């Protein structure tokens, strides 16, 4: 490890190793908890699948007493499983708190690097090669809660973006981009249903093979005029549509084979994340949304 107080000439290989070591430890922690999450996820799925059997057996046990020990045995085991998971969750709480605090430090490092990179060693470091990933915090409740007002499954899909991007090791960018693309379609599909858009002044009859087609631009334009009440805010969001549509096209190219550009993935996720958060913060929802 490099001594930060050592003013001697820095060895580039040692610098690279310092950051590689930190990345390796982060990967190790991620893999350990991902493995635990998979075990917990399996348990959750099994418990959800078999619960109806035990409920039905409990209802039938009044007439078929031989079911009583079967249900009782299942209940005892389920209670034991509950206790073990509760104990494990309690043990993980301090680690989660520490990880939360460490994420703040990492965010500070990313921000300071972004600032200093812009003014240091010009012509030597290509700033176009530096593209830090966006951070999808697990506790982003403001965006999540407002998306719940639009549609709870939509909010869950948005939450899956961060879970896929930061919580998986198997092609996380591709998985996150798929969730983000679904989030965008789902979001504006709810706010701008087909018939509502076609009956608005923001839609035009097409001369193509699909004359009733609705473009994403038309859908977003309708939603902006409908749900963004502050005129200047609406105007700004309308002017950002081109940027978002460009990022969306990259999300769409996800379906193509080949390696995914990490730099482009980070950029597209950052743009679409910022767009959704900005949009959600600005919108005013009516009591009920138009039917899909």
N, C-alpha and C positions, 0 to 999 in steps of 0.2 A: 504493500500500500504506500502511496506517495504521502510524504509529510507536507501538509499544506503550508507549514511555516518554513519550509526549506526553500531558500532563494536560489539554489543552484540551477543549472540548466535542466529543463524538463525533458525526460525521455518520452517521445511519442508512444512507444510501445507500452510503457508503464501507465501512461494516461489512458490508453485504450483498455488496458487490463483492469484499471480501477473501475471504469464504467461497466465493463463486461462482468466483473465480479458482482457488482450491485444488481445488474440485470439478471444474473444467474440466481442470486438469492431470491429476488422477486419472483422469478419463474418457479423456483422450488416451492415457495409458499403457495403460489397459485395452484400448482399441481396437487399439493397435499390437500388443500381445501376443495379443489375441484373433484378429487377422488371421493372425499367425504360427501360432497354434495350429490354425486352420482348415487352413492349408497343410500343417502337420505331420500333422493328422488325415487329410487326403486321402491323403498319402503312406503313412501307416500302413495305411489301408484297402486301397489298391492293392497294396502289398507283401504283405499278408496274403492277398489274393485270388489273386495270380499265383504265389505260392511253390509251391503244389502242382504247377503245370505244370512248373516247372523241376526239381522233385524227380523227377517222373515221367519227364521227358525225360532226366535224368541216369541213371535206372535203365535206360531203353531204349537209351541211347547205346552200351551194350556190343554190342548187335546192330545198331544203326543209327548208324554212325560219323558220318554227316552231321549228327547232332544235337549233336556235341561242340562245334563252334564257336558254335552257337546258345546252348547252356547257358553256355559260357565267357564269351560276350559279356554275357549277363544277369548272371553272377556279378561280372564286372568293374564293371558299372554299379552293381550293388547295393553293392559295396564302396565305390565312390566316394560314393554317396549316404550310406552309413553314416558315412564320414569327415566329410562336410559337416555332417550333423546333430550329430555328436559335437562338432565345432568350435563350432557355434552354441549347443549346450547349455552348453559351457564358457564362452562369452562371456556367457550369460545368468545364470550362477551369481552373480556379484557383484550384479547387479540384483535377483535373487531374495532374496539375503541382506539387501540394503538395504530391499526392500519388506517383508520379514518384520519388521525392526526398526521400520519406519515404522508397521506395523499395531499394534504395541505402543503407540506414541505416540498413534495414533488412538483406541485403546481407552481410554487414560488420559484423553484429551480427552472422550470420550463419558461416562465414569464421573464425571468432575469436573463436567461440565455437568448430568448427572442429579442430582447432589448439590446443587449450588448453585441449580438451578432450583426446588428444593423450598422454599428459604428466602428467595429474593430476589423482589423486586417482586411480592408477592402481589396478586392482583386485576387485574394488568396483563397478565401472561403467563398464558395458559391452559395449564396443565401437561398437559391432556388432548390438546393438539395436538402435544406432544413425545413421539415414540415412536422412539427410536434402533433401528436394525435389529440383529438378532443377528449374531454373527460365527461363521461356519463356517470354522475354521482348516484349511488344507490338511494340516497335520501333527497332526490330532487322532487319534493312533494308538491311544490306549487304547480309545475307543469303537469305532473301526474294527476293531481286532483281536478284541474280544469279539463283535462282530457277525459276524465271520468264523467264530467258533466255532459260531454259530447256523446261518449259511448264507452262504458267500462272495458269491453274487450280491446278497444283502441288504445286505452291507457296501458293495458297489459302488454300490447305489442310494442308500444314505445319503450316500456321498461325493459323488454327483451333485447332491445338494441344494445344497451349498455351491458347487460348480462352476457350477451354473445361476444361483444367487442373486448371487454376487459376480463371476462370470467372463463373463457374457453381457450384451449391451446390448439385446437384443430381448425385451422383456416378461419380465425376470428373475424378478419375484415370482410370476407365474403358473407359469413353468417350475419354480421351486423348490417351490411348493406342490404341484404334481402329483407331484414326486419324493418329497416328504415324506408325502403321502397314501399313495403306494405303499409307502413304507418302513414306515409304521405297520401297514398291512394285511399286508404280507409278514412283518413281525416277529412279530406276534401270531398270524398264520396258521401260522407254523412252531412257535411255542411252545405253541399251543393248537389242535391239529388238530380237525376237526369231530367225529369219533367220540369222541375223548378228552373233549371238552367235554360231549357228550351223555350220556356215561356217568358224569359227575361230578355232585355235589350242587349245582353252581352253575348248572345248566341247567334250564329249565322247558319243558314241552310247550306249544306255542302253540295258541291257538284261532282263529288267523287262517287265511288261505288257504294259508300255508306253515307247517304245524305243526312242522316240523323246523328252522325258522329258528334261527340262533344270533346273538344280538345282540353288539355290540362290548363291551358291559358284561360279558356272560357270559364272553366270550373273555378279556378282560383280568383278570376276577376269577379265572378258572381258572388263568391263567398266574401271577398273583400268589401264589395259595395254593400253587402247585406249585414255583415257582422262587425265591421270596423266603423264605429260611429264618429270617431274624431277625423274630420276631413284630411288634415295634414298627414296624420298617421296612415290613413288609407292610401293617400297619394304616394307616400314613401314605399309602402309595401307593394303597391302596384308596379313601381319602378324597379323593384327587386326581383320581379318574376323571371326575367331573362336569366339572372344568375342562378336562380333555383332550378329552372328548367334545364340549364346546362349541367348542373350537378345531377339532376334526375336522369339525364341521358347517360351519364356515367354509371349510375346505379343500374340502369337498364342493361348496359353492356356487361354486367355481371354474368349474364347467361352465356357469354362467349367463353370458350375454353382458353386455357393458357394462364400464365402467372398474373396475379393481380398486383398492380402497382401500389405499393404501400403509401407512397407520397400522394397519389391521386385519391386513394381511398380515404386517407386522413382529411384531405381537402374537401371531398364530397360530403363526408360525414359531418365535418365542422360546419359547412355551409347549411346543410339541411337541418342540423340540430339547432343552429342559431335562428334559422328561419322559423321553425316550429315554435321555439321558445318565444320569439318576438311576436309571432302571430297569436299565440295563446294568451300572452300577456295583454295584447291590445284588443282582443275580441270581446264583444258583449253578447251573451247568448240570450235568446228569448226563453220563455217558460217551456215551450216545446219546439223541437226542431221539425222542419217539414219532413213528411214521410219519404223514406228512401225508395 
